[in-house]
Amino acid sequence: MGKYFGTDGFRGEANKTLTFEHAIRIGRFLGWYYGANQGKKAKIVIGKDTRRSSYMFEYALCTGLMASGADAYIMHVTTTPSVAYITRVDDFDCGIMISASHNPFYDNGIKLLNGNGEKMDEETILKVEDYIDGKIEIPVSERETIGRTVDYVAGRNRYIGFLISLSKYSFKDVKVGLDVANGAAWQIAKGVFDALGAKTYVMNDAPDGLNINTDCGSTHIEHLQKFVVEKGLDIGFAYDGDADRCLAVDEKGNVITGDHILYIYGLYMKERGKLLNNKVVTTVMSNFGLYKALDKVGIEYEKTKVGDKYVYENMVQTGNRIGGEQSGHIIFSKYETTGDGIVTSLKLMEVMLAKGKPMSELAAPVVFYPQVLKNVRVKSKPEAQNDPDVQKAVADVAAALGNEGRILVRESGTEPVIRVMVEAGSDEICEKYVDQVIDVIKQKGHLV
């Protein structure tokens, strides 16, 4: 990770951590880097979510791009995966999404995508950061070389057409609830489900710039749970602010997590001979119950570091076709390069209709194990993690749990914290073994 950009873009509170000057300079560099630097005029596509500050950042980015001679194609309010899709299929030099995902409205972020719709490579990101810090100088464009903006709502419409084309079944008479989080999906999701024939019931679809993710969407799934039960719906889907994540609610009001989705669709792929390598890609934070369920049906799995970036990298390297996170970031590599909440919901609908079973029955084999996670502030993460006595304590717990649980000890990527997590048959067992490891970390003098 760089000075400004993390694994999911440059994110921070608008005009505090992430300012409009940052956006102008990012636009300036990208417009030059993909254009004049290569002897041509760059074409760059931009989308945004519904935050008040997204409009400011959109205009700032466009100003920087045009000043460097690039043409900025504006998709307006749209989802992160739609920008990734259009960047790739419409041959843009790169794509930019303005969003802070599930964060509150006062935060925002700038996500950069390469011409394939993938997260931009580290080398280019570092060059952007060098320009932000004044380490690189680039010329401004003049006269006929100055860029322009192009209204590109047609790109969003083409993406909607792509979504509709994915469904193999009519959704006629299926009652579907959608929580669009007052975010980027609010103009897209309902239209897709309506076009496929569903009886669609929508909540949190009145964005005002200040209410994105506020007590709604995938981070507040309890409201959709109540909505589905009260309305007697067959299923519900909740998205986050930029709609690259999806969680579901079954007809009984139970939450269907990303782990459930990996199992349900992974098994569906296996049954049809579509699960290449017979593997799904998970992160180390997937619940032990998912692995037990996959073992029972003979599906193998990979485990990556936390972050959809690492899931996608694994899929590219191995050719695995489905992967994701418990939070609902699910990647179907046959169709897209990033998590897409609406695609995920369409794929769950496909399994329901193909098998003629309710979602509760499809998800039932995944029985979550109790989990206890504690964060320990330490002087040095590597020293605490690599301490032989700490490693022995972890190994002892792993041996004691055997095939009936697991322990995970990992460093936080953003804080001076070691995370100790145990999953086992009861909360009491989890607490016992987490505290056992933390006691050793404490005895060895690693705590702050």
Order of alpha helices (4+ residues) and beta strands (2+ residues): beta-beta-alpha-beta-alpha-beta-alpha-beta-beta-alpha-beta-alpha-beta-alpha-beta-alpha-beta-beta-beta-alpha-beta-alpha-beta-alpha-beta-beta-alpha-alpha-beta-alpha-alpha-beta-beta-alpha
